[in-house]
């Protein structure tokens, strides 16, 4: 997952990249870490707020 996070600032608009990152975080049981990372970038990229909301619902199940 760390390799995906390194490229996140450059790939923040690439929905396939974000989907791969989320799938990897899920498999590594690190969705909470990903939500925190998304929240850091969300003020600059508003679409991340919806991804955070969706991931939180998934985590709470």
SEZA-64425 format. One record per residue: residue in three letters; x, y, z of N, C-alpha, C in turn; residue number from 1. Coordinates in steps of 0.05 Angstrom, whole numbers, padded with zeros to 5 digits, always signed. Example, Ala and Ser with C-alpha at 12.3 -4.5 7.8 and 13.67 -1.06 7.14 Angstrom:
2
PT   res      npx      npy      npz     capx     capy     capz      cpx      cpy      cpz     n
PT   ALA   +00264   -00114   +00156   +00246   -00090   +00156   +00264   -00066   +00156     1
PT   SER   +00257   -00045   +00142   +00273   -00021   +00143   +00258   +00001   +00157     2
This chain:
61
PT   res      npx      npy      npz     capx     capy     capz      cpx      cpy      cpz     n
PT   UNK   +00016   -00024   +00000   +00000   +00000   +00000   +00017   +00025   +00000     1
PT   UNK   +00040   +00024   +00012   +00058   +00047   +00014   +00066   +00057   -00014     2
PT   UNK   +00070   +00039   -00033   +00077   +00047   -00060   +00055   +00063   -00073     3
PT   UNK   +00030   +00055   -00068   +00007   +00069   -00079   +00006   +00097   -00067     4
PT   UNK   +00011   +00099   -00041   +00009   +00125   -00028   +00030   +00145   -00037     5
PT   UNK   +00053   +00135   -00045   +00075   +00152   -00056   +00065   +00166   -00081     6
PT   UNK   +00051   +00152   -00098   +00042   +00164   -00123   +00015   +00178   -00121     7
PT   UNK   +00003   +00179   -00098   -00024   +00191   -00095   -00025   +00220   -00103     8
PT   UNK   -00007   +00237   -00095   -00009   +00265   -00103   -00010   +00270   -00134     9
PT   UNK   +00004   +00253   -00148   +00005   +00256   -00177   -00020   +00243   -00190    10
PT   UNK   -00030   +00222   -00178   -00052   +00206   -00190   -00079   +00212   -00177    11
PT   UNK   -00082   +00234   -00163   -00106   +00239   -00147   -00131   +00242   -00165    12
PT   UNK   -00128   +00248   -00190   -00151   +00250   -00209   -00156   +00224   -00224    13
PT   UNK   -00140   +00204   -00220   -00143   +00179   -00235   -00160   +00160   -00218    14
PT   UNK   -00186   +00157   -00227   -00204   +00140   -00211   -00196   +00111   -00210    15
PT   UNK   -00183   +00101   -00231   -00174   +00073   -00231   -00151   +00069   -00210    16
PT   UNK   -00135   +00089   -00207   -00113   +00089   -00187   -00125   +00088   -00159    17
PT   UNK   -00145   +00106   -00155   -00158   +00107   -00129   -00172   +00081   -00122    18
PT   UNK   -00185   +00069   -00142   -00199   +00044   -00137   -00179   +00022   -00130    19
PT   UNK   -00156   +00021   -00144   -00136   +00002   -00137   -00124   +00006   -00109    20
PT   UNK   -00121   +00031   -00102   -00111   +00038   -00076   -00131   +00029   -00054    21
PT   UNK   -00156   +00033   -00059   -00177   +00025   -00039   -00178   -00006   -00037    22
PT   UNK   -00176   -00019   -00059   -00176   -00049   -00059   -00152   -00060   -00043    23
PT   UNK   -00129   -00048   -00048   -00105   -00056   -00034   -00107   -00050   -00004    24
PT   UNK   -00118   -00028   +00003   -00121   -00021   +00031   -00140   -00040   +00045    25
PT   UNK   -00161   -00048   +00031   -00180   -00067   +00041   -00167   -00094   +00046    26
PT   UNK   -00151   -00103   +00027   -00138   -00129   +00030   -00117   -00129   +00052    27
PT   UNK   -00105   -00106   +00056   -00084   -00103   +00077   -00096   -00095   +00104    28
PT   UNK   -00122   -00092   +00105   -00136   -00084   +00130   -00126   -00056   +00139    29
PT   UNK   -00123   -00038   +00120   -00114   -00011   +00127   -00132   +00011   +00116    30
PT   UNK   -00158   +00005   +00115   -00177   +00025   +00105   -00178   +00050   +00123    31
PT   UNK   -00175   +00046   +00149   -00174   +00070   +00167   -00151   +00089   +00160    32
PT   UNK   -00128   +00077   +00154   -00105   +00094   +00146   -00111   +00109   +00120    33
PT   UNK   -00124   +00095   +00101   -00131   +00107   +00076   -00151   +00130   +00079    34
PT   UNK   -00170   +00126   +00097   -00190   +00147   +00102   -00176   +00172   +00113    35
PT   UNK   -00157   +00168   +00131   -00142   +00191   +00143   -00126   +00205   +00121    36
PT   UNK   -00114   +00189   +00103   -00099   +00201   +00081   -00117   +00217   +00062    37
PT   UNK   -00140   +00205   +00055   -00160   +00219   +00038   -00169   +00245   +00051    38
PT   UNK   -00173   +00245   +00077   -00182   +00269   +00091   -00161   +00291   +00090    39
PT   UNK   -00136   +00284   +00088   -00115   +00304   +00086   -00116   +00317   +00058    40
PT   UNK   -00123   +00302   +00038   -00124   +00313   +00010   -00151   +00324   +00003    41
PT   UNK   -00171   +00318   +00018   -00199   +00326   +00012   -00203   +00356   +00009    42
PT   UNK   -00191   +00373   +00025   -00196   +00402   +00020   -00187   +00412   -00008    43
PT   UNK   -00168   +00398   -00019   -00159   +00406   -00046   -00174   +00391   -00068    44
PT   UNK   -00182   +00367   -00062   -00197   +00350   -00081   -00224   +00342   -00069    45
PT   UNK   -00244   +00358   -00075   -00270   +00354   -00062   -00283   +00327   -00066    46
PT   UNK   -00276   +00314   -00089   -00289   +00288   -00094   -00280   +00266   -00074    47
PT   UNK   -00259   +00271   -00060   -00250   +00252   -00040   -00269   +00250   -00016    48
PT   UNK   -00284   +00271   -00012   -00304   +00270   +00010   -00324   +00247   +00006    49
PT   UNK   -00333   +00244   -00018   -00352   +00222   -00024   -00339   +00195   -00020    50
PT   UNK   -00314   +00193   -00028   -00299   +00168   -00024   -00296   +00162   +00006    51
PT   UNK   -00290   +00182   +00021   -00287   +00179   +00050   -00313   +00169   +00062    52
PT   UNK   -00335   +00181   +00054   -00361   +00174   +00064   -00368   +00145   +00058    53
PT   UNK   -00362   +00137   +00033   -00367   +00109   +00025   -00350   +00089   +00040    54
PT   UNK   -00324   +00096   +00044   -00306   +00078   +00058   -00314   +00076   +00087    55
PT   UNK   -00323   +00097   +00099   -00331   +00096   +00128   -00355   +00077   +00131    56
PT   UNK   -00374   +00078   +00112   -00397   +00060   +00113   -00388   +00031   +00111    57
PT   UNK   -00368   +00026   +00093   -00358   +00000   +00090   -00343   -00010   +00115    58
PT   UNK   -00328   +00008   +00127   -00313   +00000   +00152   -00332   -00006   +00174    59
PT   UNK   -00354   +00009   +00177   -00372   +00006   +00199   -00389   -00020   +00197    60
PT   UNK   -00389   -00033   +00174   -00405   -00058   +00172   -00394   -00080   +00188    61
